[in-house]
Amino acid sequence: MKIATCVLALAGCASNLAEGTRATGEALSVDDLGGLRQGRAPIDEQDFYRIAGDREAEDEIAAYRNHGVVENRIGLVLALIGTAAIVSFATDEEHRDLSVPLMLTLPIGGITAFIGSDRTSKENLEGFARANEAADRYNAHLSTMGAAP
């Protein structure tokens, strides 16, 4: 039971990290470590591309993260099935042969949940070049308009 608790705690419940940050009229930039910024403030990648007007990148990131959420949920269900199998078959000698395949769902589910959770927390999926291009287009627009688009 302690193992299942650890697996579930490590995997956690994933969610899309986009915060819904609004354009402030400040320039967008990519720092040396790949962090995305609006002015001096760090900003989520999906929000960065939405503000920059790169809908394709925004949609790709949302789809990637949403797929991670689904993976996470499936993994958690499998881990729970494995945990239930361990608990229910631990004392049932008559059906012990059924328990091994079901118990394998615990580590498989835990790994799947972790991978899904990790997908939702990735930053700069689109890479430096695309982020810099999006920031340059947005910043050029800011300089000509004097305000956020």
Backbone as a chain_set.jsonl record, in Angstrom:
{"seq": "MKIATCVLALAGCASNLAEGTRATGEALSVDDLGGLRQGRAPIDEQDFYRIAGDREAEDEIAAYRNHGVVENRIGLVLALIGTAAIVSFATDEEHRDLSVPLMLTLPIGGITAFIGSDRTSKENLEGFARANEAADRYNAHLSTMGAAP", "coords": {"N": [[0.826, -1.198, 0.0], [1.991, 1.196, 0.718], [3.728, 1.551, -1.401], [1.996, 2.034, -3.554], [0.859, 4.436, -2.719], [3.103, 6.104, -2.828], [3.674, 5.997, -5.59], [1.364, 7.187, -6.667], [1.53, 9.696, -5.47], [3.896, 10.691, -6.58], [3.213, 10.762, -9.29], [0.981, 12.431, -9.388], [-1.713, 14.727, -10.148], [-2.169, 15.817, -13.274], [-2.397, 18.912, -15.066], [-3.281, 21.409, -17.499], [-0.941, 23.955, -17.808], [-1.268, 26.574, -18.616], [-1.79, 29.911, -17.803], [-3.387, 31.985, -18.491], [-2.387, 34.518, -18.839], [-2.458, 37.951, -19.544], [-1.844, 40.235, -22.27], [0.431, 42.821, -21.657], [1.499, 44.922, -22.936], [4.154, 45.059, -22.782], [7.399, 44.076, -23.996], [7.992, 40.853, -25.476], [10.199, 38.164, -24.706], [12.971, 35.826, -24.899], [14.887, 34.3, -22.532], [18.377, 33.531, -21.738], [18.349, 30.928, -20.808], [16.2, 29.795, -21.959], [13.819, 30.54, -20.894], [10.639, 32.069, -21.05], [9.48, 35.363, -21.362], [7.49, 38.194, -20.468], [8.067, 41.398, -20.612], [9.792, 41.745, -17.665], [8.736, 39.636, -16.346], [8.288, 36.137, -15.851], [6.62, 33.946, -18.123], [4.073, 31.659, -19.087], [4.478, 29.222, -21.675], [2.36, 28.645, -23.5], [0.695, 30.851, -23.098], [2.516, 32.813, -23.876], [2.781, 32.385, -26.681], [0.123, 32.815, -27.43], [-0.225, 35.532, -26.804], [1.706, 36.553, -28.514], [0.502, 36.048, -30.896], [0.772, 33.722, -32.358], [-1.052, 31.397, -33.274], [-0.972, 28.764, -34.174], [1.26, 27.58, -32.852], [0.373, 27.939, -30.222], [-1.922, 26.271, -30.213], [-0.714, 23.78, -30.748], [0.821, 23.381, -28.444], [-1.193, 23.35, -26.493], [-2.604, 21.035, -27.298], [-0.622, 19.068, -26.949], [-0.18, 19.223, -24.188], [-2.773, 18.652, -23.241], [-3.038, 16.032, -24.104], [-1.19, 14.893, -22.402], [-2.528, 15.228, -19.965], [-4.659, 13.422, -20.301], [-3.198, 11.015, -20.529], [-2.121, 10.978, -17.945], [-4.436, 10.667, -16.341], [-5.385, 8.164, -17.209], [-3.226, 6.582, -16.454], [-3.358, 6.905, -13.66], [-5.763, 5.586, -13.098], [-5.081, 2.957, -13.88], [-3.036, 2.472, -12.021], [-4.51, 2.505, -9.67], [-6.123, 0.258, -10.082], [-4.152, -1.723, -10.038], [-3.295, -1.431, -7.395], [-5.627, -2.139, -6.021], [-5.741, -4.805, -6.821], [-3.474, -5.874, -5.572], [-4.149, -5.532, -2.894], [-6.6, -7.007, -2.711], [-5.987, -9.599, -3.635], [-3.933, -10.418, -2.05], [-4.413, -12.042, 0.133], [-5.888, -14.036, -0.931], [-5.531, -17.087, -1.804], [-6.598, -18.85, -3.659], [-7.162, -17.482, -6.044], [-4.757, -16.413, -6.791], [-3.178, -16.629, -9.107], [-4.381, -14.93, -10.917], [-3.718, -12.51, -9.922], [-1.142, -11.559, -10.535], [-0.963, -10.473, -13.287], [-2.788, -8.355, -12.938], [-1.584, -6.934, -10.864], [0.592, -5.901, -12.156], [-0.395, -3.687, -13.378], [-0.089, -1.621, -11.601], [2.716, -0.584, -11.546], [2.853, 0.011, -14.302], [0.729, 1.777, -14.649], [1.572, 3.785, -12.88], [3.928, 4.715, -14.113], [2.877, 5.605, -16.558], [1.153, 7.616, -15.627], [3.025, 9.371, -14.533], [4.537, 10.09, -16.814], [2.531, 11.379, -18.302], [1.97, 13.516, -16.568], [4.42, 14.799, -16.643], [4.471, 15.68, -19.296], [2.706, 17.796, -19.23], [4.074, 19.746, -17.944], [6.236, 20.589, -19.374], [8.43, 23.006, -20.747], [9.009, 25.479, -23.24], [8.497, 23.973, -25.624], [8.36, 24.406, -28.31], [10.787, 25.45, -29.026], [13.781, 27.556, -29.178], [14.164, 29.102, -31.55], [11.62, 29.432, -32.786], [10.246, 30.713, -30.71], [11.757, 33.068, -30.454], [11.299, 34.19, -33.0], [8.517, 34.613, -32.894], [8.416, 36.42, -30.761], [9.916, 38.538, -31.85], [8.251, 39.34, -34.012], [5.956, 40.166, -32.601], [7.055, 42.176, -30.946], [7.946, 43.977, -32.877], [5.516, 44.774, -33.899], [4.506, 46.009, -31.614], [6.237, 48.204, -31.446], [5.537, 49.685, -33.693], [2.873, 50.228, -33.278], [2.656, 51.164, -30.698], [1.264, 50.018, -28.669], [-0.111, 47.022, -27.202], [-1.14, 44.417, -29.463]], "CA": [[0.0, 0.0, 0.0], [2.895, 2.352, 0.747], [4.262, 1.719, -2.754], [0.944, 2.669, -4.36], [0.748, 5.83, -2.283], [4.268, 6.819, -3.374], [3.503, 6.125, -7.043], [0.322, 8.176, -6.936], [2.029, 11.012, -5.057], [4.873, 11.138, -7.568], [2.547, 11.03, -10.562], [0.142, 13.609, -9.216], [-2.766, 14.983, -11.13], [-1.678, 16.79, -14.232], [-3.339, 19.851, -15.66], [-2.646, 22.339, -18.422], [-0.353, 25.018, -16.997], [-1.527, 27.92, -19.121], [-2.342, 30.721, -16.724], [-4.28, 33.013, -19.007], [-1.738, 35.823, -18.698], [-2.883, 38.911, -20.569], [-0.822, 41.125, -22.822], [0.598, 44.038, -20.861], [2.118, 45.95, -23.758], [5.595, 44.937, -22.645], [8.026, 43.218, -25.002], [8.193, 39.433, -25.208], [11.589, 37.78, -24.923], [13.442, 34.509, -24.493], [16.162, 34.503, -21.834], [19.46, 32.628, -22.131], [18.037, 29.559, -20.396], [14.992, 29.374, -22.666], [12.625, 31.023, -20.208], [9.859, 33.036, -21.82], [9.159, 36.503, -20.513], [6.769, 39.378, -20.923], [8.799, 42.351, -19.795], [10.699, 40.98, -16.792], [7.981, 38.556, -15.701], [8.2, 34.848, -16.55], [5.288, 33.707, -18.675], [3.863, 30.315, -19.606], [4.701, 29.136, -23.117], [1.097, 28.741, -24.24], [0.314, 32.266, -23.011], [3.498, 33.551, -24.677], [2.413, 32.305, -28.101], [-1.185, 33.458, -27.612], [0.015, 36.983, -26.82], [2.484, 36.857, -29.723], [-0.352, 35.874, -32.075], [1.111, 32.484, -33.064], [-2.129, 30.478, -32.902], [-0.563, 27.387, -34.464], [2.098, 27.126, -31.73], [-0.494, 27.873, -29.044], [-2.756, 25.076, -30.34], [0.151, 22.605, -30.625], [1.178, 23.235, -27.028], [-2.406, 22.946, -25.785], [-2.883, 19.643, -27.634], [0.416, 18.249, -26.313], [-0.455, 19.204, -22.746], [-4.041, 17.955, -23.007], [-2.74, 14.609, -24.252], [-0.537, 14.523, -21.147], [-3.561, 15.124, -18.924], [-5.363, 12.157, -20.539], [-2.264, 9.956, -20.125], [-2.04, 10.999, -16.494], [-5.66, 10.104, -15.77], [-5.39, 6.725, -17.512], [-2.214, 5.986, -15.587], [-3.859, 6.859, -12.281], [-6.765, 4.511, -13.023], [-4.358, 1.687, -13.907], [-2.347, 2.327, -10.738], [-5.526, 2.146, -8.671], [-6.491, -1.141, -10.338], [-3.042, -2.525, -9.514], [-3.346, -1.363, -5.932], [-6.759, -2.963, -5.588], [-5.368, -6.209, -7.035], [-2.542, -6.255, -4.514], [-4.892, -5.622, -1.636], [-7.628, -8.05, -2.718], [-5.445, -10.94, -3.885], [-2.845, -10.721, -1.125], [-4.804, -13.128, 1.039], [-6.744, -14.983, -1.66], [-4.648, -18.083, -2.423], [-7.306, -19.539, -4.73], [-7.11, -16.684, -7.277], [-3.471, -15.723, -6.836], [-2.667, -16.603, -10.479], [-4.955, -13.757, -11.576], [-3.233, -11.279, -9.315], [0.108, -11.052, -11.122], [-1.21, -9.512, -14.369], [-3.442, -7.157, -12.428], [-0.614, -6.174, -10.076], [1.483, -5.193, -13.08], [-0.978, -2.403, -13.76], [0.38, -0.582, -10.685], [3.865, 0.15, -12.085], [2.546, 0.533, -15.638], [-0.093, 2.964, -14.422], [2.394, 4.827, -12.257], [4.815, 5.281, -15.137], [2.026, 6.339, -17.503], [0.701, 8.838, -14.95], [4.176, 10.269, -14.416], [4.84, 10.624, -18.151], [1.482, 12.344, -18.623], [2.177, 14.704, -15.74], [5.621, 15.469, -17.149], [4.121, 16.355, -20.555], [1.987, 19.042, -18.976], [4.959, 20.731, -17.316], [7.349, 20.923, -20.26], [8.515, 24.4, -21.169], [9.655, 25.77, -24.512], [8.341, 22.829, -26.513], [8.529, 24.835, -29.7], [12.198, 25.766, -29.251], [14.251, 28.943, -29.128], [14.004, 29.821, -32.816], [10.21, 29.818, -32.977], [9.907, 31.694, -29.673], [12.389, 34.343, -30.818], [10.59, 34.738, -34.162], [7.214, 35.112, -32.426], [8.682, 37.613, -29.955], [10.339, 39.613, -32.758], [7.063, 39.842, -34.722], [5.114, 40.876, -31.624], [7.746, 43.404, -30.515], [7.916, 44.905, -34.013], [4.157, 45.308, -33.921], [4.408, 46.945, -30.488], [6.978, 49.427, -31.725], [4.83, 50.47, -34.691], [1.551, 50.612, -32.789], [2.758, 51.814, -29.397], [0.435, 49.294, -27.698], [-0.27, 45.601, -27.496], [-2.178, 44.136, -30.472]], "C": [[0.869, 1.26, 0.0], [3.461, 2.628, -0.641], [3.244, 2.447, -3.624], [0.8, 4.134, -3.994], [1.89, 6.658, -2.846], [4.13, 7.044, -4.876], [2.49, 7.212, -7.362], [0.782, 9.581, -6.551], [3.03, 11.558, -6.066], [4.211, 11.531, -8.883], [1.688, 12.277, -10.478], [-0.966, 13.689, -10.234], [-2.297, 16.109, -12.023], [-2.792, 17.726, -14.669], [-2.566, 20.767, -16.594], [-2.199, 23.566, -17.637], [-0.634, 26.434, -17.486], [-2.278, 28.723, -18.072], [-3.321, 31.783, -17.196], [-3.717, 34.409, -18.83], [-2.148, 36.72, -19.851], [-1.691, 39.733, -21.066], [-0.779, 42.407, -22.005], [1.127, 45.201, -21.686], [3.633, 45.95, -23.625], [6.124, 43.953, -23.68], [8.087, 41.774, -24.521], [9.651, 39.103, -25.491], [11.832, 36.358, -24.462], [14.776, 34.729, -23.802], [17.165, 33.432, -22.249], [19.206, 31.166, -21.772], [16.771, 29.028, -21.052], [13.706, 29.778, -21.979], [11.94, 32.1, -21.024], [9.387, 34.135, -20.887], [8.314, 37.525, -21.255], [7.293, 40.492, -20.03], [9.816, 41.566, -18.982], [10.031, 39.752, -16.182], [8.028, 37.267, -16.517], [6.755, 34.611, -16.996], [5.225, 32.28, -19.211], [3.972, 30.324, -21.131], [3.418, 29.285, -23.93], [0.601, 30.18, -24.237], [1.228, 33.135, -23.874], [3.08, 33.566, -26.149], [1.044, 32.922, -28.376], [-1.006, 34.962, -27.707], [0.749, 37.378, -28.101], [1.665, 36.689, -30.997], [-0.029, 34.641, -32.895], [0.114, 31.404, -32.636], [-1.743, 29.02, -33.125], [0.277, 26.818, -33.312], [1.262, 26.982, -30.461], [-1.34, 26.597, -29.06], [-1.932, 23.797, -30.186], [0.504, 22.336, -29.163], [-0.033, 22.767, -26.227], [-2.721, 21.475, -26.049], [-1.891, 18.704, -26.948], [0.132, 18.11, -24.817], [-1.747, 18.458, -22.428], [-3.881, 16.444, -23.154], [-2.058, 14.091, -22.981], [-1.523, 14.373, -20.007], [-4.306, 13.799, -19.071], [-4.474, 10.981, -20.123], [-2.187, 9.84, -18.611], [-3.251, 10.331, -15.869], [-5.747, 8.594, -16.004], [-4.394, 6.005, -16.61], [-2.674, 5.874, -14.147], [-4.895, 5.754, -12.098], [-6.075, 3.149, -13.008], [-3.635, 1.434, -12.586], [-3.326, 1.937, -9.637], [-5.99, 0.698, -8.835], [-5.404, -2.061, -9.79], [-3.018, -2.555, -8.003], [-4.476, -2.23, -5.389], [-6.439, -4.447, -5.748], [-4.434, -6.688, -5.936], [-3.284, -6.466, -3.204], [-5.847, -6.816, -1.637], [-7.064, -9.455, -2.889], [-4.34, -11.331, -2.91], [-3.18, -11.906, -0.224], [-5.634, -14.197, 0.352], [-5.87, -15.966, -2.442], [-5.292, -18.721, -3.663], [-7.188, -18.804, -6.071], [-5.782, -15.956, -7.462], [-2.905, -15.638, -8.26], [-3.228, -15.428, -11.276], [-4.31, -12.461, -11.092], [-2.006, -10.704, -10.008], [-0.155, -10.095, -12.289], [-1.866, -8.217, -13.875], [-2.483, -6.299, -11.609], [0.342, -5.396, -10.964], [0.909, -3.854, -13.519], [-0.537, -1.28, -12.82], [1.607, 0.127, -11.24], [3.607, 0.728, -13.477], [1.727, 1.818, -15.512], [0.707, 4.107, -13.827], [3.302, 5.509, -13.258], [4.018, 6.121, -16.13], [1.555, 7.657, -16.893], [1.835, 9.844, -14.844], [4.52, 10.901, -15.76], [3.805, 11.665, -18.554], [1.65, 13.633, -17.854], [3.371, 15.506, -16.243], [5.323, 16.231, -18.438], [3.443, 17.693, -20.311], [2.901, 20.13, -18.418], [6.151, 21.106, -18.176], [7.279, 22.397, -20.646], [9.318, 24.498, -22.46], [9.676, 24.557, -25.432], [8.655, 23.194, -27.959], [9.96, 25.249, -30.022], [12.488, 27.254, -29.302], [13.935, 29.719, -30.406], [12.567, 30.309, -32.996], [9.799, 30.875, -31.962], [10.507, 33.055, -30.007], [11.697, 34.997, -32.014], [9.249, 35.339, -33.744], [7.401, 36.389, -31.623], [9.074, 38.784, -30.85], [9.146, 40.208, -33.512], [6.186, 40.683, -33.793], [5.756, 42.205, -31.235], [7.802, 44.43, -31.628], [6.55, 45.56, -34.108], [3.965, 46.333, -32.791], [5.074, 48.272, -30.818], [6.275, 50.301, -32.767], [3.49, 50.984, -34.192], [1.598, 51.374, -31.47], [1.905, 51.15, -28.348], [0.356, 47.84, -28.112], [-1.351, 45.391, -28.54], [-3.424, 43.557, -29.868]], "O": [[0.53, 2.26, -0.633], [3.653, 3.782, -1.022], [3.597, 3.375, -4.351], [0.637, 4.981, -4.872], [1.679, 7.786, -3.293], [4.425, 8.127, -5.382], [2.727, 8.058, -8.225], [0.456, 10.55, -7.237], [3.016, 12.75, -6.375], [4.601, 12.514, -9.513], [1.673, 13.088, -11.404], [-1.122, 12.808, -11.079], [-2.058, 17.225, -11.562], [-3.971, 17.373, -14.644], [-1.345, 20.887, -16.492], [-2.983, 24.149, -16.889], [-0.264, 27.398, -16.816], [-3.279, 28.264, -17.522], [-4.006, 32.407, -16.386], [-4.468, 35.374, -18.688], [-2.18, 36.287, -21.003], [-0.685, 39.896, -20.376], [-1.813, 43.002, -21.7], [1.199, 46.331, -21.203], [4.319, 46.741, -24.273], [5.385, 43.104, -24.179], [8.216, 41.505, -23.327], [10.268, 39.676, -26.39], [11.027, 35.766, -23.743], [15.7, 35.28, -24.399], [16.837, 32.531, -23.022], [19.793, 30.268, -22.375], [16.321, 27.928, -20.732], [12.619, 29.407, -22.422], [12.601, 32.949, -21.621], [8.951, 33.873, -19.766], [8.407, 37.695, -22.471], [7.001, 40.528, -18.835], [10.612, 40.81, -19.54], [10.701, 38.922, -15.567], [7.831, 37.293, -17.732], [5.805, 35.024, -16.33], [6.214, 31.759, -19.727], [3.609, 31.299, -21.789], [3.404, 29.983, -24.944], [0.135, 30.676, -25.263], [0.772, 34.077, -24.523], [3.031, 34.621, -26.781], [0.828, 33.492, -29.446], [-1.574, 35.601, -28.593], [0.45, 38.41, -28.701], [2.084, 37.136, -32.064], [-0.507, 34.516, -34.023], [0.399, 30.6, -31.749], [-2.139, 28.144, -32.356], [0.03, 25.702, -32.854], [1.424, 26.019, -29.712], [-1.461, 25.919, -28.04], [-2.39, 22.837, -29.567], [0.483, 21.191, -28.712], [0.088, 21.885, -25.377], [-3.068, 20.744, -25.121], [-2.283, 17.661, -26.425], [0.198, 17.015, -24.259], [-1.807, 17.712, -21.45], [-4.505, 15.671, -22.427], [-2.327, 12.973, -22.542], [-1.372, 13.483, -19.17], [-4.56, 13.122, -18.075], [-4.934, 10.061, -19.447], [-2.189, 8.739, -18.062], [-3.107, 9.513, -14.96], [-6.133, 7.84, -15.111], [-4.694, 4.941, -16.069], [-2.415, 4.87, -13.483], [-4.908, 5.069, -11.076], [-6.437, 2.28, -12.215], [-3.624, 0.308, -12.089], [-2.999, 1.126, -8.77], [-6.221, -0.002, -7.849], [-5.707, -3.067, -9.148], [-2.75, -3.594, -7.4], [-4.297, -2.963, -4.416], [-6.824, -5.258, -4.906], [-4.593, -7.798, -5.427], [-3.07, -7.454, -2.502], [-5.897, -7.562, -0.659], [-7.615, -10.407, -2.338], [-3.86, -12.465, -2.945], [-2.295, -12.683, 0.133], [-6.043, -15.167, 0.991], [-5.512, -15.713, -3.592], [-4.592, -19.087, -4.607], [-7.123, -19.444, -7.121], [-5.705, -14.984, -8.214], [-2.22, -14.669, -8.587], [-2.59, -14.98, -12.229], [-4.357, -11.44, -11.778], [-1.845, -9.485, -10.063], [0.385, -8.989, -12.285], [-1.535, -7.126, -14.34], [-2.559, -5.071, -11.653], [0.847, -4.346, -10.567], [1.645, -2.983, -13.98], [-0.6, -0.108, -13.193], [1.565, 1.347, -11.401], [4.09, 1.815, -13.796], [2.0, 2.813, -16.183], [0.542, 5.261, -14.221], [3.434, 6.732, -13.257], [4.436, 7.219, -16.498], [1.558, 8.692, -17.56], [1.626, 11.041, -15.044], [4.765, 12.105, -15.839], [4.156, 12.716, -19.089], [1.493, 14.72, -18.41], [3.339, 16.736, -16.268], [5.865, 17.315, -18.652], [3.592, 18.621, -21.106], [2.538, 21.307, -18.42], [7.001, 21.879, -17.735], [6.198, 22.953, -20.842], [10.202, 23.682, -22.72], [10.722, 24.164, -25.948], [9.157, 22.372, -28.725], [10.306, 25.385, -31.196], [11.593, 28.087, -29.445], [13.487, 30.865, -30.345], [12.338, 31.474, -33.322], [9.09, 31.823, -32.299], [9.842, 34.08, -29.86], [11.527, 36.216, -32.042], [8.887, 36.432, -34.178], [6.636, 37.34, -31.781], [8.615, 39.906, -30.634], [9.035, 41.427, -33.64], [5.736, 41.769, -34.156], [5.085, 43.237, -31.197], [7.716, 45.629, -31.365], [6.442, 46.758, -34.368], [3.348, 47.38, -32.984], [4.541, 49.337, -30.507], [6.401, 51.525, -32.73], [3.02, 52.038, -34.62], [0.686, 52.14, -31.159], [1.815, 51.656, -27.23], [0.712, 47.476, -29.233], [-2.367, 46.086, -28.529], [-4.382, 43.27, -30.586]]}, "num_chains": 1, "name": "protein.A"}
